[in-house]
Amino acid sequence: MDNAFAFALLPPTACHDYQSYVDSTHPKGSSLTQSSSSGVLDLAVFKDPHFNSAARTFQDHIFSGWKTETHAGKVQRYIDGIRDGSLSAPYKDEVWENDDRVLVPIPSPVAARTSGVNDSQAADVKLSDMVAAAVLKVGDVISYKRHFSGLDVVVEKDAVIQSLNPRTRAVTVLLPDSTTQYLPADLLSRTPGDPDDSIWNATFTGPSMLENAILDMDGRVEKNKRPNGNAWKTLTVWRWREDDAVESVDERFGRESHGTLFYIRGCFYHDR
């Protein structure tokens, strides 16, 4: 390689007599006004481990196709997905719970208060237990969101709790038809009106039942294309504030998020 060509690709620090400088305003400033070098390349730079490592990494990127149009398209889809919120992946703790929950229990952060009980045992809590303890309330909005990466489809839908059966501990919700995400405002006020023909009701005793009902109503994800997942983490509970704050006209009529059912279940388990 010609020295002049190589020098054009390398920083001035690769020269034999490179001299750095500190600005004159600094207490240890020098008389030099800028870094200087003669432009004579120090060939020892090609034996420097940092240079060799960077060169090998660059060659690996070229070999792996990172500079191709196909890869550039993948990167752009990733950037777009991050920006519009459609890109997601299974949470690490979700994968861990599905594969190793029994074999490798996760220590509880409040072990001292719960006598060494671990978080994995919270999975034994059923939705019916939470209904019996009034953890869920009439008027709560349960918001569903899940990205099906294989189909590049994001399903979002809100449901409002219409009633709780004290005997069967089943939950009945109202939810909009088809792919509509939000409920009409008149069903979200503290004195809701009667639903029209565009509103459906569903009764369930577990998060998976509600998820399947939502996906059946949405219609974009067939049953044989629904991967296994933790439905507890796809459902978020929204509730009015306890201070009787004035209702605001937004998608959930002023309710605030109380976390996913997964989070609420864990809190309920450790506080009961």
DONU-569886 format. One record per residue (C-alpha): x, y, z; residue in one letter. Coordinates in steps of 0.25 Angstrom, whole numbers, always signed. Each point is the difference from the previous one (the first is absolute). Last residue first. Layout:
<sites>
px: X; py: Y; pz: Z; resn: A
...
</sites>
This chain:
<sites>
px: -206; py: -41; pz: +205; resn: R
px: +11; py: +10; pz: -4; resn: D
px: +10; py: -10; pz: -7; resn: H
px: -11; py: -7; pz: -8; resn: Y
px: -7; py: +13; pz: -4; resn: F
px: +13; py: +7; pz: -4; resn: C
px: +3; py: -12; pz: -9; resn: G
px: -14; py: +0; pz: -6; resn: R
px: +0; py: +15; pz: -3; resn: I
px: +13; py: -2; pz: -8; resn: Y
px: -5; py: -11; pz: -8; resn: F
px: -13; py: +7; pz: -2; resn: L
px: +8; py: +11; pz: -6; resn: T
px: +2; py: +13; pz: +7; resn: G
px: -10; py: +10; pz: +7; resn: H
px: -1; py: +9; pz: -11; resn: S
px: -8; py: +13; pz: +2; resn: E
px: -15; py: +2; pz: -4; resn: R
px: -4; py: +14; pz: -5; resn: G
px: -10; py: -4; pz: -10; resn: F
px: +7; py: -12; pz: -6; resn: R
px: +3; py: +5; pz: -14; resn: E
px: -1; py: +15; pz: +4; resn: D
px: -10; py: +9; pz: +5; resn: V
px: +4; py: +3; pz: +15; resn: S
px: -8; py: -4; pz: +12; resn: E
px: +2; py: +9; pz: +12; resn: V
px: +8; py: -6; pz: +11; resn: A
px: -7; py: -8; pz: +10; resn: D
px: +12; py: -2; pz: +9; resn: D
px: +0; py: -15; pz: -3; resn: E
px: +5; py: +2; pz: -14; resn: R
px: -8; py: -8; pz: -10; resn: W
px: +5; py: -13; pz: -5; resn: R
px: +8; py: -6; pz: -12; resn: W
px: +5; py: -14; pz: +1; resn: V
px: +10; py: -5; pz: -11; resn: T
px: -2; py: -14; pz: -7; resn: L
px: +12; py: -6; pz: -8; resn: T
px: +8; py: -4; pz: +12; resn: K
px: -10; py: -9; pz: +6; resn: W
px: -2; py: -6; pz: -14; resn: A
px: +13; py: -7; pz: +1; resn: N
px: +3; py: -6; pz: -14; resn: G
px: -1; py: -11; pz: -9; resn: N
px: -1; py: +3; pz: -15; resn: P
px: -13; py: +3; pz: -7; resn: R
px: +1; py: -4; pz: -14; resn: K
px: -9; py: -12; pz: +1; resn: N
px: -11; py: +8; pz: +7; resn: K
px: +0; py: +10; pz: -12; resn: E
px: +5; py: +14; pz: +3; resn: V
px: -7; py: +12; pz: -8; resn: R
px: -15; py: -3; pz: +5; resn: G
px: +0; py: +11; pz: +11; resn: D
px: -12; py: -7; pz: +6; resn: M
px: +7; py: -14; pz: +1; resn: D
px: +13; py: +8; pz: +5; resn: L
px: -8; py: +7; pz: +11; resn: I
px: -7; py: -13; pz: +4; resn: A
px: +13; py: -8; pz: +0; resn: N
px: +7; py: +11; pz: +9; resn: E
px: -12; py: +0; pz: +10; resn: L
px: +1; py: -15; pz: +1; resn: M
px: +15; py: +1; pz: +2; resn: S
px: -2; py: +10; pz: +12; resn: P
px: -9; py: -10; pz: +8; resn: G
px: -14; py: -1; pz: +4; resn: T
px: -7; py: +6; pz: -12; resn: F
px: -13; py: +7; pz: -4; resn: T
px: -1; py: +7; pz: -13; resn: A
px: -9; py: +12; pz: -4; resn: N
px: -1; py: +6; pz: -14; resn: W
px: -2; py: +15; pz: -4; resn: I
px: -3; py: +4; pz: -14; resn: S
px: -15; py: -3; pz: +2; resn: D
px: -1; py: +11; pz: +11; resn: D
px: +4; py: +0; pz: +14; resn: P
px: -8; py: +6; pz: +11; resn: D
px: +5; py: +13; pz: +7; resn: G
px: +11; py: +1; pz: +10; resn: P
px: -1; py: +7; pz: +13; resn: T
px: +14; py: +2; pz: +4; resn: R
px: +4; py: +2; pz: -14; resn: S
px: +6; py: -10; pz: -9; resn: L
px: -12; py: -6; pz: -8; resn: L
px: -4; py: +14; pz: -4; resn: D
px: +14; py: +3; pz: -5; resn: A
px: +0; py: -11; pz: -11; resn: P
px: +9; py: -11; pz: +2; resn: L
px: +14; py: +0; pz: -7; resn: Y
px: +7; py: -10; pz: -9; resn: Q
px: -9; py: -3; pz: -11; resn: T
px: +5; py: -12; pz: -8; resn: T
px: -13; py: -8; pz: +0; resn: S
px: -10; py: +4; pz: +10; resn: D
px: +2; py: +9; pz: +13; resn: P
px: +1; py: -7; pz: +14; resn: L
px: -9; py: -1; pz: +12; resn: L
px: +5; py: -9; pz: +11; resn: V
px: -6; py: -11; pz: +9; resn: T
px: +10; py: -6; pz: +11; resn: V
px: -3; py: -13; pz: +6; resn: A
px: +1; py: -2; pz: +15; resn: R
px: -10; py: -12; pz: -1; resn: T
px: -8; py: +5; pz: +12; resn: R
px: +4; py: +15; pz: +1; resn: P
px: -2; py: +2; pz: -15; resn: N
px: +7; py: +13; pz: -3; resn: L
px: -7; py: +10; pz: -10; resn: S
px: +3; py: +9; pz: -11; resn: Q
px: +15; py: +0; pz: +0; resn: I
px: +4; py: +9; pz: -12; resn: V
px: +8; py: -6; pz: -12; resn: A
px: +11; py: +7; pz: -8; resn: D
px: +6; py: -5; pz: -13; resn: K
px: +13; py: -1; pz: -7; resn: E
px: +5; py: -10; pz: -9; resn: V
px: +14; py: +2; pz: -7; resn: V
px: +2; py: -8; pz: -13; resn: V
px: +13; py: -3; pz: -7; resn: D
px: -5; py: -14; pz: -2; resn: L
px: +12; py: -7; pz: +6; resn: G
px: +3; py: +12; pz: +9; resn: S
px: -14; py: -1; pz: +7; resn: F
px: +0; py: +12; pz: +9; resn: H
px: -9; py: +0; pz: +12; resn: R
px: -8; py: +11; pz: +7; resn: K
px: -13; py: -2; pz: +8; resn: Y
px: -5; py: +11; pz: +9; resn: S
px: -9; py: -4; pz: +12; resn: I
px: -8; py: +12; pz: +4; resn: V
px: -5; py: +0; pz: +15; resn: D
px: -15; py: +4; pz: +1; resn: G
px: -4; py: -11; pz: +9; resn: V
px: +12; py: -4; pz: +9; resn: K
px: +12; py: -9; pz: +0; resn: L
px: +8; py: -3; pz: +12; resn: V
px: -13; py: -2; pz: +7; resn: A
px: +5; py: -12; pz: +8; resn: A
px: -9; py: -10; pz: -6; resn: A
px: +4; py: +6; pz: -14; resn: V
px: +14; py: -2; pz: +3; resn: M
px: -2; py: -15; pz: +4; resn: D
px: -8; py: -2; pz: -12; resn: S
px: +12; py: +5; pz: -9; resn: L
px: +8; py: -11; pz: +6; resn: K
px: +12; py: +1; pz: +9; resn: V
px: +9; py: -12; pz: -2; resn: D
px: +9; py: +9; pz: -9; resn: A
px: +4; py: +8; pz: +13; resn: A
px: +8; py: -12; pz: +3; resn: Q
px: +10; py: +4; pz: -10; resn: S
px: +3; py: +12; pz: +8; resn: D
px: +7; py: -7; pz: +11; resn: N
px: -4; py: -2; pz: +15; resn: V
px: +11; py: +2; pz: +10; resn: G
px: -8; py: +4; pz: +12; resn: S
px: -9; py: +10; pz: -7; resn: T
px: +5; py: +13; pz: +6; resn: R
px: +15; py: -4; pz: -1; resn: A
px: -2; py: -5; pz: -14; resn: A
px: -5; py: +13; pz: -5; resn: V
px: +8; py: +1; pz: -13; resn: P
px: -4; py: -15; pz: -2; resn: S
px: +10; py: -10; pz: -5; resn: P
px: -3; py: -5; pz: -14; resn: I
px: -2; py: -15; pz: -1; resn: P
px: +8; py: -9; pz: -9; resn: V
px: -6; py: -13; pz: -2; resn: L
px: -14; py: +4; pz: +1; resn: V
px: +1; py: +13; pz: -8; resn: R
px: +10; py: -6; pz: -10; resn: D
px: -6; py: +1; pz: -14; resn: D
px: -13; py: +8; pz: +1; resn: N
px: +5; py: +9; pz: +11; resn: E
px: +14; py: +2; pz: -7; resn: W
px: -7; py: +4; pz: -13; resn: V
px: -9; py: +10; pz: +8; resn: E
px: +12; py: +5; pz: +8; resn: D
px: +7; py: +3; pz: -13; resn: K
px: -12; py: +8; pz: -6; resn: Y
px: -4; py: -6; pz: -13; resn: P
px: +3; py: +9; pz: -12; resn: A
px: -6; py: +13; pz: -5; resn: S
px: +0; py: +9; pz: -12; resn: L
px: -13; py: +7; pz: -3; resn: S
px: +3; py: +12; pz: +9; resn: G
px: +0; py: +10; pz: -12; resn: D
px: +14; py: +5; pz: +3; resn: R
px: +6; py: -14; pz: +4; resn: I
px: -7; py: -6; pz: -12; resn: G
px: +6; py: +10; pz: -10; resn: D
px: +14; py: -2; pz: +5; resn: I
px: -1; py: -15; pz: -1; resn: Y
px: -6; py: +1; pz: -14; resn: R
px: +11; py: +9; pz: -4; resn: Q
px: +10; py: -10; pz: +6; resn: V
px: -6; py: -11; pz: -8; resn: K
px: +0; py: +9; pz: -13; resn: G
px: +15; py: +3; pz: +2; resn: A
px: +2; py: -15; pz: +1; resn: H
px: -6; py: -3; pz: -13; resn: T
px: +7; py: +12; pz: -6; resn: E
px: +14; py: -7; pz: +3; resn: T
px: +10; py: +6; pz: +10; resn: K
px: -3; py: -10; pz: +11; resn: W
px: +1; py: -11; pz: -9; resn: G
px: +7; py: -10; pz: +10; resn: S
px: +13; py: +1; pz: -8; resn: F
px: +0; py: +15; pz: +0; resn: I
px: -3; py: +0; pz: +15; resn: H
px: +11; py: -10; pz: +3; resn: D
px: +10; py: +8; pz: -8; resn: Q
px: -3; py: +12; pz: +9; resn: F
px: +1; py: -8; pz: +13; resn: T
px: +14; py: -5; pz: -5; resn: R
px: +4; py: +14; pz: -3; resn: A
px: -4; py: +5; pz: +14; resn: A
px: +7; py: -11; pz: +6; resn: S
px: +13; py: +2; pz: -8; resn: N
px: +0; py: +15; pz: +3; resn: F
px: -2; py: -2; pz: +15; resn: H
px: +11; py: -11; pz: +0; resn: P
px: +10; py: +9; pz: -6; resn: D
px: +8; py: -7; pz: -11; resn: K
px: -5; py: +9; pz: -11; resn: F
px: +3; py: +12; pz: +8; resn: V
px: +15; py: -4; pz: +0; resn: A
px: +0; py: +5; pz: -15; resn: L
px: +2; py: +14; pz: +6; resn: D
px: -5; py: +9; pz: -12; resn: L
px: +8; py: +13; pz: -2; resn: V
px: -10; py: +11; pz: -1; resn: G
px: +10; py: +10; pz: +7; resn: S
px: -9; py: +1; pz: +12; resn: S
px: -8; py: +12; pz: +7; resn: S
px: -11; py: +2; pz: +10; resn: S
px: -5; py: +14; pz: +1; resn: Q
px: +4; py: +13; pz: +6; resn: T
px: +13; py: -4; pz: +6; resn: L
px: +5; py: +9; pz: +11; resn: S
px: -5; py: -10; pz: +10; resn: S
px: -11; py: +0; pz: +10; resn: G
px: +2; py: -5; pz: +14; resn: K
px: -10; py: +10; pz: +7; resn: P
px: -9; py: -1; pz: -12; resn: H
px: -2; py: +12; pz: -8; resn: T
px: +11; py: -3; pz: -9; resn: S
px: -7; py: -13; pz: -5; resn: D
px: +7; py: -13; pz: +2; resn: V
px: +8; py: -6; pz: -11; resn: Y
px: +3; py: -13; pz: -7; resn: S
px: +13; py: -3; pz: -7; resn: Q
px: +1; py: -11; pz: -11; resn: Y
px: +14; py: -3; pz: -3; resn: D
px: -1; py: -14; pz: -6; resn: H
px: -14; py: +2; pz: -6; resn: C
px: -12; py: -9; pz: +4; resn: A
px: -5; py: +11; pz: +10; resn: T
px: -4; py: +8; pz: -13; resn: P
px: -12; py: -9; pz: -2; resn: P
px: +0; py: -11; pz: -11; resn: L
px: -7; py: -1; pz: -13; resn: L
px: +8; py: +12; pz: -7; resn: A
px: +13; py: -6; pz: +6; resn: F
px: -3; py: -13; pz: -7; resn: A
px: -1; py: +6; pz: -13; resn: F
px: +13; py: +8; pz: +2; resn: A
px: +7; py: -12; pz: +5; resn: N
px: -4; py: -8; pz: -13; resn: D
px: -5; py: -14; pz: +4; resn: M
</sites>
